[in-house]
Amino acid sequence: MTLSLANDEVQEIRRALTTAHLQVLGELSRMESYLNRKAGLELCRRKWKLEALLQQLDRYDAPPRVLEVVRAGSREVLHSEAASRAA
């Protein structure tokens, strides 16, 4: 499944993720981790998930190209098409 979003929607999602990330960082900085390790670990997991989502958004400025499906066994055709597109 592919989800198509307008550029302004992507920017809105990025701002929301960035805000959530900053909130988690603030909570982590105020937390006394030696008192509640479980809550600290949960905040770290949230932080890592948010960072992964932000990295995915940063990685794809343009939508990825759609792959074409080819029949199995037509390897030579596939290689020649790939070579012609690369040139």
N, CA, C and O atoms as a GROMACS GRO file, in nm:
protein
  348
    1MET      N    1   0.084  -0.116   0.000
    1MET     CA    2   0.000   0.000   0.000
    1MET      C    3   0.090   0.123   0.000
    1MET      O    4   0.192   0.128   0.069
    2THR      N    5   0.051   0.222  -0.077
    2THR     CA    6   0.125   0.347  -0.084
    2THR      C    7   0.038   0.460  -0.035
    2THR      O    8  -0.078   0.472  -0.075
    3LEU      N    9   0.093   0.541   0.050
    3LEU     CA   10   0.022   0.657   0.102
    3LEU      C   11   0.082   0.780   0.038
    3LEU      O   12   0.201   0.809   0.056
    4SER      N   13   0.002   0.853  -0.038
    4SER     CA   14   0.049   0.975  -0.103
    4SER      C   15   0.006   1.096  -0.021
    4SER      O   16  -0.111   1.111   0.013
    5LEU      N   17   0.102   1.180   0.010
    5LEU     CA   18   0.076   1.300   0.088
    5LEU      C   19   0.130   1.421   0.014
    5LEU      O   20   0.232   1.414  -0.054
    6ALA      N   21   0.061   1.531   0.028
    6ALA     CA   22   0.109   1.657  -0.028
    6ALA      C   23   0.228   1.705   0.054
    6ALA      O   24   0.244   1.667   0.170
    7ASN      N   25   0.311   1.788  -0.007
    7ASN     CA   26   0.431   1.836   0.060
    7ASN      C   27   0.399   1.908   0.191
    7ASN      O   28   0.470   1.890   0.290
    8ASP      N   29   0.292   1.988   0.193
    8ASP     CA   30   0.258   2.059   0.316
    8ASP      C   31   0.213   1.962   0.426
    8ASP      O   32   0.234   1.988   0.544
    9GLU      N   33   0.150   1.851   0.387
    9GLU     CA   34   0.111   1.750   0.485
    9GLU      C   35   0.234   1.681   0.543
    9GLU      O   36   0.238   1.651   0.663
   10VAL      N   37   0.332   1.654   0.460
   10VAL     CA   38   0.456   1.592   0.506
   10VAL      C   39   0.526   1.685   0.604
   10VAL      O   40   0.578   1.641   0.707
   11GLN      N   41   0.528   1.815   0.573
   11GLN     CA   42   0.591   1.911   0.663
   11GLN      C   43   0.518   1.918   0.796
   11GLN      O   44   0.580   1.934   0.901
   12GLU      N   45   0.385   1.907   0.792
   12GLU     CA   46   0.306   1.909   0.915
   12GLU      C   47   0.336   1.785   1.000
   12GLU      O   48   0.349   1.794   1.122
   13ILE      N   49   0.347   1.671   0.935
   13ILE     CA   50   0.381   1.547   1.007
   13ILE      C   51   0.522   1.559   1.067
   13ILE      O   52   0.544   1.518   1.181
   14ARG      N   53   0.615   1.615   0.992
   14ARG     CA   54   0.751   1.633   1.041
   14ARG      C   55   0.754   1.724   1.164
   14ARG      O   56   0.824   1.696   1.261
   15ARG      N   57   0.677   1.834   1.159
   15ARG     CA   58   0.672   1.925   1.275
   15ARG      C   59   0.612   1.855   1.397
   15ARG      O   60   0.660   1.873   1.509
   16ALA      N   61   0.507   1.775   1.375
   16ALA     CA   62   0.445   1.703   1.487
   16ALA      C   63   0.541   1.601   1.547
   16ALA      O   64   0.551   1.589   1.670
   17LEU      N   65   0.613   1.528   1.462
   17LEU     CA   66   0.710   1.430   1.513
   17LEU      C   67   0.826   1.499   1.586
   17LEU      O   68   0.874   1.450   1.688
   18THR      N   69   0.870   1.613   1.532
   18THR     CA   70   0.977   1.688   1.596
   18THR      C   71   0.934   1.740   1.733
   18THR      O   72   1.011   1.735   1.828
   19THR      N   73   0.812   1.789   1.742
   19THR     CA   74   0.759   1.837   1.870
   19THR      C   75   0.750   1.724   1.970
   19THR      O   76   0.788   1.740   2.086
   20ALA      N   77   0.700   1.609   1.926
   20ALA     CA   78   0.691   1.493   2.016
   20ALA      C   79   0.829   1.449   2.060
   20ALA      O   80   0.849   1.412   2.176
   21HIS      N   81   0.926   1.452   1.969
   21HIS     CA   82   1.064   1.413   2.002
   21HIS      C   83   1.123   1.507   2.107
   21HIS      O   84   1.187   1.463   2.203
   22LEU      N   85   1.101   1.637   2.089
   22LEU     CA   86   1.152   1.734   2.187
   22LEU      C   87   1.086   1.716   2.324
   22LEU      O   88   1.152   1.734   2.427
   23GLN      N   89   0.958   1.682   2.325
   23GLN     CA   90   0.890   1.658   2.453
   23GLN      C   91   0.948   1.536   2.524
   23GLN      O   92   0.969   1.538   2.645
   24VAL      N   93   0.976   1.431   2.448
   24VAL     CA   94   1.035   1.311   2.508
   24VAL      C   95   1.173   1.342   2.561
   24VAL      O   96   1.210   1.297   2.670
   25LEU      N   97   1.251   1.419   2.485
   25LEU     CA   98   1.384   1.457   2.533
   25LEU      C   99   1.375   1.539   2.662
   25LEU      O  100   1.456   1.521   2.753
   26GLY      N  101   1.277   1.629   2.668
   26GLY     CA  102   1.258   1.708   2.790
   26GLY      C  103   1.221   1.620   2.908
   26GLY      O  104   1.272   1.640   3.019
   27GLU      N  105   1.132   1.524   2.886
   27GLU     CA  106   1.094   1.432   2.994
   27GLU      C  107   1.214   1.350   3.040
   27GLU      O  108   1.232   1.327   3.159
   28LEU      N  109   1.294   1.305   2.944
   28LEU     CA  110   1.413   1.227   2.981
   28LEU      C  111   1.512   1.310   3.062
   28LEU      O  112   1.575   1.259   3.154
   29SER      N  113   1.527   1.437   3.028
   29SER     CA  114   1.622   1.521   3.099
   29SER      C  115   1.576   1.553   3.241
   29SER      O  116   1.658   1.574   3.330
   30ARG      N  117   1.444   1.556   3.263
   30ARG     CA  118   1.391   1.583   3.396
   30ARG      C  119   1.378   1.457   3.481
   30ARG      O  120   1.363   1.467   3.603
   31MET      N  121   1.383   1.342   3.420
   31MET     CA  122   1.360   1.218   3.490
   31MET      C  123   1.482   1.175   3.569
   31MET      O  124   1.596   1.188   3.523
   32GLU      N  125   1.459   1.126   3.684
   32GLU     CA  126   1.567   1.067   3.763
   32GLU      C  127   1.562   0.917   3.736
   32GLU      O  128   1.488   0.842   3.801
   33SER      N  129   1.643   0.875   3.639
   33SER     CA  130   1.634   0.738   3.589
   33SER      C  131   1.662   0.632   3.695
   33SER      O  132   1.613   0.520   3.684
   34TYR      N  133   1.739   0.665   3.794
   34TYR     CA  134   1.770   0.564   3.895
   34TYR      C  135   1.650   0.534   3.984
   34TYR      O  136   1.651   0.434   4.055
   35LEU      N  137   1.545   0.620   3.982
   35LEU     CA  138   1.427   0.594   4.062
   35LEU      C  139   1.324   0.508   3.989
   35LEU      O  140   1.258   0.424   4.050
   36ASN      N  141   1.311   0.527   3.860
   36ASN     CA  142   1.210   0.454   3.784
   36ASN      C  143   1.269   0.411   3.650
   36ASN      O  144   1.251   0.478   3.549
   37ARG      N  145   1.337   0.299   3.651
   37ARG     CA  146   1.406   0.251   3.531
   37ARG      C  147   1.308   0.210   3.421
   37ARG      O  148   1.335   0.230   3.303
   38LYS      N  149   1.194   0.154   3.459
   38LYS     CA  150   1.098   0.108   3.360
   38LYS      C  151   1.042   0.226   3.279
   38LYS      O  152   1.032   0.218   3.157
   39ALA      N  153   1.007   0.334   3.347
   39ALA     CA  154   0.956   0.453   3.278
   39ALA      C  155   1.065   0.514   3.190
   39ALA      O  156   1.037   0.562   3.080
   40GLY      N  157   1.188   0.514   3.238
   40GLY     CA  158   1.299   0.567   3.159
   40GLY      C  159   1.323   0.487   3.033
   40GLY      O  160   1.350   0.543   2.927
   41LEU      N  161   1.314   0.356   3.045
   41LEU     CA  162   1.331   0.269   2.929
   41LEU      C  163   1.219   0.292   2.827
   41LEU      O  164   1.243   0.293   2.707
   42GLU      N  165   1.098   0.308   2.875
   42GLU     CA  166   0.984   0.334   2.786
   42GLU      C  167   1.002   0.467   2.712
   42GLU      O  168   0.972   0.476   2.594
   43LEU      N  169   1.050   0.569   2.782
   43LEU     CA  170   1.077   0.698   2.716
   43LEU      C  171   1.187   0.683   2.610
   43LEU      O  172   1.178   0.744   2.503
   44CYS      N  173   1.288   0.604   2.640
   44CYS     CA  174   1.395   0.581   2.542
   44CYS      C  175   1.340   0.511   2.418
   44CYS      O  176   1.378   0.545   2.306
   45ARG      N  177   1.254   0.414   2.438
   45ARG     CA  178   1.194   0.345   2.324
   45ARG      C  179   1.111   0.441   2.240
   45ARG      O  180   1.118   0.436   2.117
   46ARG      N  181   1.034   0.529   2.304
   46ARG     CA  182   0.956   0.629   2.229
   46ARG      C  183   1.049   0.721   2.151
   46ARG      O  184   1.023   0.754   2.036
   47LYS      N  185   1.157   0.761   2.214
   47LYS     CA  186   1.256   0.850   2.150
   47LYS      C  187   1.315   0.782   2.026
   47LYS      O  188   1.326   0.844   1.921
   48TRP      N  189   1.352   0.656   2.039
   48TRP     CA  190   1.411   0.583   1.926
   48TRP      C  191   1.312   0.568   1.812
   48TRP      O  192   1.349   0.580   1.695
   49LYS      N  193   1.186   0.540   1.844
   49LYS     CA  194   1.083   0.526   1.740
   49LYS      C  195   1.062   0.658   1.667
   49LYS      O  196   1.051   0.660   1.544
   50LEU      N  197   1.056   0.767   1.743
   50LEU     CA  198   1.038   0.898   1.680
   50LEU      C  199   1.157   0.933   1.592
   50LEU      O  200   1.140   0.987   1.483
   51GLU      N  201   1.278   0.902   1.637
   51GLU     CA  202   1.397   0.930   1.558
   51GLU      C  203   1.397   0.848   1.429
   51GLU      O  204   1.437   0.898   1.324
   52ALA      N  205   1.353   0.723   1.437
   52ALA     CA  206   1.346   0.638   1.318
   52ALA      C  207   1.246   0.695   1.218
   52ALA      O  208   1.272   0.696   1.098
   53LEU      N  209   1.131   0.741   1.266
   53LEU     CA  210   1.031   0.800   1.177
   53LEU      C  211   1.084   0.927   1.111
   53LEU      O  212   1.063   0.949   0.992
   54LEU      N  213   1.152   1.011   1.189
   54LEU     CA  214   1.208   1.134   1.133
   54LEU      C  215   1.315   1.102   1.029
   54LEU      O  216   1.324   1.170   0.927
   55GLN      N  217   1.396   1.001   1.054
   55GLN     CA  218   1.499   0.963   0.957
   55GLN      C  219   1.436   0.913   0.828
   55GLN      O  220   1.487   0.941   0.719
   56GLN      N  221   1.325   0.839   0.839
   56GLN     CA  222   1.257   0.793   0.718
   56GLN      C  223   1.204   0.910   0.637
   56GLN      O  224   1.211   0.909   0.514
   57LEU      N  225   1.150   1.009   0.705
   57LEU     CA  226   1.100   1.127   0.633
   57LEU      C  227   1.214   1.203   0.566
   57LEU      O  228   1.199   1.252   0.455
   58ASP      N  229   1.328   1.212   0.634
   58ASP     CA  230   1.442   1.284   0.578
   58ASP      C  231   1.505   1.208   0.461
   58ASP      O  232   1.561   1.269   0.370
   59ARG      N  233   1.495   1.077   0.464
   59ARG     CA  234   1.558   0.995   0.361
   59ARG      C  235   1.488   1.007   0.227
   59ARG      O  236   1.552   0.997   0.123
   60TYR      N  237   1.357   1.028   0.228
   60TYR     CA  238   1.279   1.030   0.105
   60TYR      C  239   1.223   1.168   0.079
   60TYR      O  240   1.108   1.197   0.112
   61ASP      N  241   1.306   1.254   0.019
   61ASP     CA  242   1.256   1.386  -0.020
   61ASP      C  243   1.157   1.372  -0.136
   61ASP      O  244   1.056   1.442  -0.142
   62ALA      N  245   1.189   1.282  -0.226
   62ALA     CA  246   1.099   1.252  -0.337
   62ALA      C  247   1.046   1.110  -0.317
   62ALA      O  248   1.115   1.026  -0.258
   63PRO      N  249   0.927   1.084  -0.363
   63PRO     CA  250   0.874   0.948  -0.345
   63PRO      C  251   0.960   0.846  -0.420
   63PRO      O  252   1.012   0.875  -0.528
   64PRO      N  253   0.975   0.726  -0.364
   64PRO     CA  254   1.056   0.625  -0.432
   64PRO      C  255   0.990   0.582  -0.563
   64PRO      O  256   0.868   0.585  -0.577
   65ARG      N  257   1.073   0.542  -0.657
   65ARG     CA  258   1.022   0.499  -0.786
   65ARG      C  259   0.947   0.367  -0.770
   65ARG      O  260   0.980   0.285  -0.685
   66VAL      N  261   0.849   0.349  -0.853
   66VAL     CA  262   0.770   0.226  -0.851
   66VAL      C  263   0.848   0.117  -0.923
   66VAL      O  264   0.903   0.140  -1.031
   67LEU      N  265   0.852   0.000  -0.864
   67LEU     CA  266   0.920  -0.113  -0.927
   67LEU      C  267   0.828  -0.178  -1.029
   67LEU      O  268   0.707  -0.186  -1.010
   68GLU      N  269   0.887  -0.224  -1.137
   68GLU     CA  270   0.812  -0.294  -1.238
   68GLU      C  271   0.825  -0.443  -1.215
   68GLU      O  272   0.933  -0.492  -1.182
   69VAL      N  273   0.716  -0.513  -1.232
   69VAL     CA  274   0.717  -0.658  -1.214
   69VAL      C  275   0.751  -0.723  -1.347
   69VAL      O  276   0.691  -0.690  -1.450
   70VAL      N  277   0.847  -0.814  -1.346
   70VAL     CA  278   0.885  -0.888  -1.466
   70VAL      C  279   0.869  -1.036  -1.439
   70VAL      O  280   0.875  -1.080  -1.325
   71ARG      N  281   0.848  -1.112  -1.545
   71ARG     CA  282   0.831  -1.256  -1.530
   71ARG      C  283   0.963  -1.321  -1.493
   71ARG      O  284   1.069  -1.279  -1.538
   72ALA      N  285   0.955  -1.422  -1.410
   72ALA     CA  286   1.074  -1.498  -1.373
   72ALA      C  287   1.128  -1.567  -1.497
   72ALA      O  288   1.052  -1.610  -1.584
   73GLY      N  289   1.259  -1.577  -1.505
   73GLY     CA  290   1.320  -1.644  -1.618
   73GLY      C  291   1.361  -1.549  -1.729
   73GLY      O  292   1.431  -1.590  -1.822
   74SER      N  293   1.320  -1.426  -1.722
   74SER     CA  294   1.358  -1.329  -1.826
   74SER      C  295   1.471  -1.241  -1.775
   74SER      O  296   1.467  -1.119  -1.784
   75ARG      N  297   1.571  -1.307  -1.722
   75ARG     CA  298   1.683  -1.237  -1.660
   75ARG      C  299   1.761  -1.152  -1.760
   75ARG      O  300   1.801  -1.040  -1.729
   76GLU      N  301   1.783  -1.206  -1.880
   76GLU     CA  302   1.860  -1.131  -1.980
   76GLU      C  303   1.786  -1.003  -2.019
   76GLU      O  304   1.848  -0.897  -2.036
   77VAL      N  305   1.654  -1.014  -2.032
   77VAL     CA  306   1.574  -0.896  -2.066
   77VAL      C  307   1.583  -0.793  -1.955
   77VAL      O  308   1.596  -0.673  -1.980
   78LEU      N  309   1.576  -0.841  -1.832
   78LEU     CA  310   1.584  -0.752  -1.716
   78LEU      C  311   1.718  -0.679  -1.711
   78LEU      O  312   1.723  -0.559  -1.687
   79HIS      N  313   1.826  -0.754  -1.734
   79HIS     CA  314   1.959  -0.692  -1.731
   79HIS      C  315   1.977  -0.592  -1.844
   79HIS      O  316   2.038  -0.487  -1.825
   80SER      N  317   1.925  -0.623  -1.963
   80SER     CA  318   1.940  -0.530  -2.074
   80SER      C  319   1.857  -0.404  -2.052
   80SER      O  320   1.900  -0.294  -2.088
   81GLU      N  321   1.736  -0.419  -1.993
   81GLU     CA  322   1.654  -0.301  -1.963
   81GLU      C  323   1.721  -0.216  -1.855
   81GLU      O  324   1.720  -0.093  -1.864
   82ALA      N  325   1.778  -0.280  -1.754
   82ALA     CA  326   1.846  -0.205  -1.648
   82ALA      C  327   1.966  -0.129  -1.703
   82ALA      O  328   1.992  -0.015  -1.664
   83ALA      N  329   2.038  -0.193  -1.794
   83ALA     CA  330   2.156  -0.128  -1.854
   83ALA      C  331   2.115  -0.010  -1.941
   83ALA      O  332   2.182   0.094  -1.943
   84SER      N  333   2.004  -0.026  -2.014
   84SER     CA  334   1.961   0.084  -2.100
   84SER      C  335   1.909   0.202  -2.019
   84SER      O  336   1.925   0.317  -2.059
   85ARG      N  337   1.845   0.174  -1.904
   85ARG     CA  338   1.796   0.283  -1.818
   85ARG      C  339   1.908   0.354  -1.744
   85ARG      O  340   1.899   0.473  -1.715
   86ALA      N  341   2.014   0.280  -1.714
   86ALA     CA  342   2.126   0.340  -1.642
   86ALA      C  343   2.206   0.432  -1.732
   86ALA      O  344   2.270   0.526  -1.685
   87ALA      N  345   2.203   0.405  -1.860
   87ALA     CA  346   2.283   0.485  -1.954
   87ALA      C  347   2.221   0.617  -1.986
   87ALA      O  348   2.277   0.694  -2.064
   0.00000   0.00000   0.00000
